[in-house]
Amino acid sequence: MAKNNKFDKIINIRNKKASFEFEFLDKFKSGIVLRGTEIKSIREGKVSLTEAYCYFKGDELFIKQMHIAPYTLAAHYNHDPVRERKLLLQKHELKKLQNKFSEKGLSIVPVRIFINDRGLAKMEVALAKGKKVHDKRQSIKEKDAKRDLQRMAF
């Protein structure tokens, strides 16, 4: 008999707003520096990436405004829900991102957060360029066409 554990489900939280607002040029997988109650909240799926953004402080990449809800079973050792967190990338990836980030109109956007096979929290960030209004209209048309095709298939 298998126990029903609240941490058993697969975590894959996406930032849907980012794919609508930005065009992704390049994607990177990074680790996140977390505190004890933060990983427990992530495993419960209580994370919001909609307002989050990434920036450089020195030669290190940080994420700000990512909301991780406080863990309900923690006593007084709970974390700040929107504190800035350090992202862990390889040196050559950081240099590549920093060089591209200095160009006008490019930004680094968190795309999704997930738990890998080893049980570690990982984040996928993308080097992105903002979409114009007509690009957004085009993506809406493509979504509608795709939805109509799926409806006709059934």
C-alpha positions in Angstrom: 0.0 0.0 0.0 1.3 3.4 -0.9 1.0 6.3 1.5 -0.7 9.4 0.3 2.0 12.0 0.7 1.3 15.7 -0.1 4.8 16.0 -1.6 4.4 13.1 -4.1 2.9 15.1 -7.0 5.1 16.4 -9.8 5.8 20.1 -9.5 6.0 22.1 -12.7 4.8 25.7 -12.2 4.9 27.9 -15.4 4.8 31.6 -15.9 2.1 31.8 -18.6 2.2 35.6 -18.6 5.9 35.6 -19.6 5.2 33.6 -22.8 2.5 36.1 -23.8 4.5 39.2 -23.0 8.0 38.1 -24.2 9.7 36.3 -27.1 12.2 33.8 -25.7 15.6 33.9 -27.3 17.6 31.5 -25.1 16.7 29.3 -22.1 18.8 28.3 -19.1 18.2 25.9 -16.2 19.5 27.2 -12.8 19.4 26.2 -9.2 17.9 28.4 -6.5 19.3 29.2 -3.0 16.4 28.4 -0.7 15.7 28.2 3.0 14.2 25.1 4.7 10.5 26.2 4.7 10.7 27.5 1.1 11.4 24.1 -0.4 8.5 22.6 1.5 6.1 25.3 0.1 7.5 24.7 -3.4 6.8 21.0 -3.1 3.2 21.8 -2.1 3.0 23.9 -5.3 2.5 27.3 -3.6 4.6 29.5 -5.8 3.8 32.4 -8.1 6.1 33.6 -10.8 3.8 36.2 -12.5 5.5 39.3 -11.0 9.0 37.9 -10.8 12.0 39.3 -12.6 15.8 38.6 -12.7 18.6 41.1 -12.3 22.4 41.1 -11.8 24.0 42.3 -8.6 27.7 42.3 -9.3 28.4 39.0 -11.2 25.6 37.1 -9.6 22.0 36.6 -10.8 19.1 37.2 -8.4 15.3 36.8 -8.7 13.0 39.3 -7.1 9.2 39.3 -6.5 8.9 35.5 -6.7 6.2 34.7 -4.2 6.6 31.5 -2.2 3.8 31.2 0.3 4.8 30.6 4.0 4.8 27.0 5.0 1.7 26.4 7.1 3.2 23.8 9.5 6.3 25.9 10.4 6.3 27.6 13.7 8.3 30.9 14.0 11.1 29.8 11.6 9.1 30.7 8.5 10.5 32.7 5.5 9.8 36.0 3.9 7.4 35.2 1.0 8.9 37.7 -1.5 12.6 37.9 -0.6 15.2 38.0 -3.3 16.8 34.7 -4.0 20.1 33.9 -5.7 20.1 31.8 -8.9 22.9 29.3 -9.5 24.3 29.2 -13.0 27.6 28.1 -14.4 30.2 30.9 -14.9 30.1 30.8 -18.7 26.3 31.0 -18.7 26.4 34.0 -16.4 28.9 35.8 -18.6 26.8 35.0 -21.7 23.6 36.3 -20.0 25.3 39.4 -18.6 26.7 40.3 -22.1 23.3 39.9 -23.7 21.4 41.6 -20.8 23.4 44.8 -21.4 21.8 45.1 -24.9 18.8 47.4 -25.1 15.4 45.7 -25.0 16.5 42.4 -23.5 15.5 41.1 -20.1 15.8 37.9 -18.1 12.5 36.3 -17.3 11.7 33.3 -15.0 9.7 30.8 -17.2 9.1 27.8 -14.8 10.1 26.3 -11.6 10.2 22.5 -11.1 11.6 19.7 -9.0 14.2 17.5 -10.8 14.7 13.8 -10.4 17.0 14.2 -7.4 14.4 16.3 -5.5 16.1 19.7 -6.0 14.2 22.8 -7.0 15.3 24.2 -10.3 14.2 27.2 -12.3 14.2 27.8 -16.0 15.0 31.4 -17.0 14.9 32.8 -20.4 16.7 35.7 -22.2 13.7 37.5 -23.6 12.7 40.3 -25.9 9.4 42.2 -25.3 6.6 41.6 -27.8 4.9 44.5 -29.6 1.1 44.8 -29.7 0.8 43.2 -33.1 3.0 40.2 -32.0 0.6 39.6 -29.1 -2.3 39.7 -31.5 -0.6 37.1 -33.7 0.0 34.8 -30.7 -3.7 35.1 -29.7 -4.7 34.2 -33.3 -2.4 31.1 -33.2 -3.8 30.0 -29.9 -7.4 30.3 -31.2 -6.5 28.4 -34.4 -4.8 25.6 -32.4 -7.9 25.4 -30.1 -10.3 25.2 -33.0 -8.2 22.4 -34.6 -8.3 20.4 -31.3 -12.1 20.8 -31.1 -12.5 19.5 -34.6 -10.4 16.5 -33.9 -12.8 15.3 -31.2 
